[in-house]
Amino acid sequence: MSMNPLKTIAVIGAGTMGSGIAQLCAQAGYRTLLYDMNPAMLEKARGQVNANLLKAEEKKLITEADRQATLAHLLITDRFSDLVADLCIEAIIEKLEPKVQLFTELERQNGKDTILATNTSSIPVTSIAAGCARPGRVVGMHFFNPAHLMKLVEVISGVDTEPAVAETVSELAVKLGKKAVRAKDAPGFIVNRVARHYYVESLKILEEGIADFETIDRLLESRGFKMGPFRLMDLIGVDTNFAVTSSMFSSFQYDPKFRPSRIQQQKVDAGHHGRKSGKGFYEYPTA
């Protein structure tokens, strides 16, 4: 099956992941729409993208002309009606119902050939696609944080995903400078299934009072990990990490080895979401 070339890409959700994905698409020369219902989030995202580009320019990775071209390709909007594109990538809350609702609304105002890609970390692509009128056009495109730097992208086919759709998204990932890895639609896919216990077991050690979180981080970093689990949770977002663990706990029929942590639940309830909130397991300057 032949596919039309991608010209316009819409990214829904202007948080850390969404802004990073939008930056990548704009840098690659695509007309990129970045949507969020919160105008303040959009302005924050615009500032973050510009800061990322300035840093790359300082390191001689891009030129000033490259930076200006990227910003020219990036259009931010809080009008949902603007989201008419060849490919829509959602980067919203890690819950099934909002993702299904979003894709249903996107289907209504886009053509039958539009691809709907989910950046879900753990929710089965098949479950998201089941709520859509055109499940064959739904595919997983899972980036890693920070999206503009991390090289890996998981491309996940649901039961009904058309092979040409998965191939198009894989080719796009390569054009964005990423390493595309094809994965089956299983809980956590590849990376989150393997990595989940890096967080879960570390949190159990903390719960049992065997060591404090700073000690656990230092020990694992001394063994070659670039970031300890608690620093990494703060970077990803404590709330996001908790949502992924909760989703996988449910997907694996409440297998105890995936049990979410009470400590992490408390952090989420307190609004200590990590770097983005100024406080997680560690504290971060807001100025």
Helices and strands as residue ranges (DSSP letters): E 8-12, H 16-27, E 31-35, H 39-58, H 64-73, E 74-77, G 80-82, E 87-90, H 96-109, E 115-118, H 125-130, G 135-137, E 138-142, E 152-157, H 163-175, E 179-184, H 191-207, H 213-222, H 229-236, H 238-251, G 256-258, H 262-270, G 275-277
